[in-house]
Amino acid sequence: MRYLKFSFIFLSVICLSLAANAVVSKQDMANTINKAGKQRMLIQKMTKELLLVAKGIDVETSKTNLANTVIEFEKVLTELSANTINESIAAQLKKVQKKWDKYQPILASVDISEPTLHKVDKLSSSLYKAMNKAVQLYANSVAD
């Protein structure tokens, strides 16, 4: 009888532990999806800040904001890439990184020449779409 009581308690503790881990994993995944989703907003924000500089609106503040937004985007992209949960997300984040590698130098140099602004339109849109696909992959991985 004592053995059965101990076994029951032991199994209960293990079940509770596994349930707690599942809750933490779901919360971690929700945070990851939120971070990935925020990347899309940061892409739009960086583009807006560059365009504010191009239009001569609050130039110094816009440049500072742009530099800070670039740092935030890079930090989160690095975190997401280092902690992927499956190969399809890892592959998509590599595509995002390649697109970012083309866009980032324009933002860093704050190049506001007319030809570059045309590139910005295409690059930011392409980067946004690639990041959006990554967000969808994260969301689908939770549904599976």
N, C-alpha and C positions, 0 to 999 in steps of 0.2 A: 504494500500500500504506500509506503514511504517513497519507494522508487517511482511509482506512478505519479505521485504528487510532484516530485522533483522533475520528472520528465515533462509533465504538463506545464510547470512554471518555466522550464528551460525553453520549450517550444513556443510558449507565449511571448517570452522575451525576444526570441529570434523573429517571430512574426511581426511584433511591434517595431523592431529595429528595421526590418525590410520595408515596412509601411512608411516609416519616417524617412528612409532614404528615397523612396519613390516620391514623396512630397517635396523633399529638397531638390531632387532632380527636375521635377516639373517647374519649381520656382526658378532654378538655375536656367532652364530652357526658356522660360518666360522672359527672364532678364536678358538672355542672349538675343532673343527675337527683338526685344525692345532696342537693344544696342544696334542691331543690324538695321532696324527700321529707322533709327535716329540718323544713321549714316546717310540715308536718302535726303533727309532734311538738311544735313550739313552740306551735301553737294549743292543743293539749291541756295543755301546761305552763302557759300563761298562764291558762287556765280553772282549773286546779288551784290556782294561786297566788292567784287572786281568791277562790276558795272557801275556801282556808285563812284568808284575812283575814276572810271572812264568818263563819267558825266560831270566830274568835278564837285561832287556832293560830299561834304565833310570828309575830305580826302585822307587826312592823317588818322582820324578815328577809323575810317573804313579800312585803311591799310593795316592798322593794328588788329582790328577785328578779324580781318582776313587771315593774318598770320596765326592768330590764336585758333581760328576755326580749322586751318590746315593742320596744326599740331594735334588738335582733338581728333580729327578724322583719321590721321595716320596712327595715332595711339590705339584707337578702337579697331581699326583694320588689322593692325598687328595682333591685338588680343584675339580677335575673331579667327584669324588665320592660324594662330598657335593652338587654338582649342576647338578644332572642327570635330564634328561628331560622326561624319561619314565622308566617303570619297567624293560624292557628287557636290557636297557643299565645299569641300576643299578645292575641287576643280573650279567651281564657280568663283570662289574667292581669289583664285589665281588669275582668273580673267579680270576680275575687278582690279586686282593689283596692277596688271598690265595696262589697263585703261588709266588708272591713277598715275602710273609712271609717265604717261604722256601728258596728263593734265597738270600735275603738280608743278613742273618747271614754269609753266605760264603763270600760275598763281604765285609762286615764289618770286618771280621776277617782276610781278605786277605789270606785265606787258599788256598795254591797252591800245596797241596799234590796230587799225581797222582790219587787216588780214587776220590778226590773232584773235580778235573778237569774233570773227566768223568761225574760227576753229573752236573757240570756247563754246559756242552754241552747239556744235556737233559733239565735242568731247564731253561736255557736262551731261548732255542728253544720253549719250552712250554709256557713260559711267553710271548714271541714275538707273538706266534699264538693267544694267548688269547687277547692280546692288539690289534692285527690286527682285530680280530672279533669285538672288541668294536668300532674301527674306522669305520668298515663297518656298524655297527648299527647306529652310528652317521650319516654317509653319507646317509644311507637309510631313516633316519627320516626326512632329508631335502627333499628328493625326494617325500615323501608321501604328 
